[in-house]
Amino acid sequence: MFNLDATQAALKEFGWDGWLLYDFRGNNLLACRLLSIAEEAVGSRRWFYVVPAEGQPHKLVHRIESGVLDHLPGEKTVYLHWRELEAGVAALVEGFSTVAMEYSPRAGNPYVARVDAGTVDLVREQDAEVVSSGDLIQQFEATWDDEQWQMHQEVSVHTNAAFDVAWRAIAAGVREQGGIEELAVRAAIMEHFAAHNMTTYHPPIVARGPHSGQPHYETGMGETGTGDDTLIREHDFVLIDLWAKFDRPRAVYSDLTRVGYVGKTVPEEYSKIFDIVAAARDAGIASVENAFSTGRVLTGGEVDDATRAVIEKAGYGPYFTHRTGHSIGQETHGNGANMDNLETREERRVLPGTCFSIEPGIYLPEFGVRSEVDVFVDRTGTVHVTGGERQTEVLRILAEF
């Protein structure tokens, strides 16, 4: 639910004169969610809603859909033709030196960039500097309350336990039948989720051998899977990436990745790569802890840099082919700051009350290693790593299960 007082307090904190929210046919999902406009209520005409740092908001809506913003505070101006629209936009931002919009300079962060360039041009013609609303959005869209934080801790117990379910299924399948299909392991995880009232937007990744070297591998063969030989056997390396949340209103995700070897001792080739990835993971976590312990502003890009530097120093930089991590919320990939200075220029701050993954990886043709944990920064700035103990070595599946 839109909170005017909190929004204006945030605008004053950032030193901006106002926030201009705009949508056309649902293109700006972030604005629609912030203003509680349901998907089925999205119309076909442009609307604008300006929130000044001080004073009352104002609406600009089309005559055909003049009631689209009636649930929000503020006066309303109704336009019909495009000249009235342009005059209305000019009036909304009159006197503003800076106005936040869902915009990203040079399209550096497409997760924020939801407003078209022409609309930004229209605002700039009024001598207003357009700034990115990315940090504003995540304050209202990506921060968790105490109930969500509690649900995350609870569900993390079960996502952590899901790995034991998977490793045990692999060990039993190899001992009793000489192997087990990736899809059978995935099914065991999904049964575990169902038994604990958990849901997920997509089944987990179970990847053996060379499949683990594909960051977005689709488990199994055939119409949906992308594997060729999917039977997990003794002496195979296995990567499991799983994510789930409770099937409850406002529940948030837990998202974890671990690796194991189907044997009693782990060959050096796997341990060597894992140690580098784990060191990178821990460097990323340390960068967050150090920033919040000293009160320093931290961006998602800086966390990516700290993590990536370890892998690059070890000579495997070209094999770390994705960002360090992503925002986590009611969707697995949330609307807060990502830990990314590779795919996008992530200049949003890491804010208290937000959760994100740290999941570096090295992906070789023969196998790939990823180690993923979730990090939550609470309202006091305390950094929590969730999902059980950090993995410190490749799991020896046949020795431990």
Secondary structure as GFF3:
##gff-version 3
##sequence-region A 1 401
A	DSSP	alpha_helix	4	14	.	.	.	ID=ss1
A	DSSP	beta_strand	18	23	.	.	.	ID=ss2
A	DSSP	alpha_helix	29	34	.	.	.	ID=ss3
A	DSSP	three_ten_helix	39	41	.	.	.	ID=ss4
A	DSSP	beta_strand	47	52	.	.	.	ID=ss5
A	DSSP	beta_strand	58	62	.	.	.	ID=ss6
A	DSSP	three_ten_helix	63	65	.	.	.	ID=ss7
A	DSSP	beta_strand	75	79	.	.	.	ID=ss8
A	DSSP	alpha_helix	82	92	.	.	.	ID=ss9
A	DSSP	beta_strand	98	101	.	.	.	ID=ss10
A	DSSP	three_ten_helix	105	107	.	.	.	ID=ss11
A	DSSP	alpha_helix	117	124	.	.	.	ID=ss12
A	DSSP	beta_strand	129	132	.	.	.	ID=ss13
A	DSSP	alpha_helix	134	141	.	.	.	ID=ss14
A	DSSP	alpha_helix	146	177	.	.	.	ID=ss15
A	DSSP	beta_strand	180	181	.	.	.	ID=ss16
A	DSSP	alpha_helix	182	195	.	.	.	ID=ss17
A	DSSP	beta_strand	198	199	.	.	.	ID=ss18
A	DSSP	beta_strand	205	208	.	.	.	ID=ss19
A	DSSP	three_ten_helix	209	213	.	.	.	ID=ss20
A	DSSP	beta_strand	231	232	.	.	.	ID=ss21
A	DSSP	beta_strand	237	246	.	.	.	ID=ss22
A	DSSP	beta_strand	254	261	.	.	.	ID=ss23
A	DSSP	alpha_helix	268	294	.	.	.	ID=ss24
A	DSSP	alpha_helix	300	313	.	.	.	ID=ss25
A	DSSP	three_ten_helix	317	319	.	.	.	ID=ss26
A	DSSP	beta_strand	327	328	.	.	.	ID=ss27
A	DSSP	beta_strand	354	358	.	.	.	ID=ss28
A	DSSP	beta_strand	361	363	.	.	.	ID=ss29
A	DSSP	beta_strand	368	370	.	.	.	ID=ss30
A	DSSP	beta_strand	373	377	.	.	.	ID=ss31
A	DSSP	beta_strand	383	386	.	.	.	ID=ss32
A	DSSP	beta_strand	395	396	.	.	.	ID=ss33
A	DSSP	alpha_helix	397	400	.	.	.	ID=ss34
###
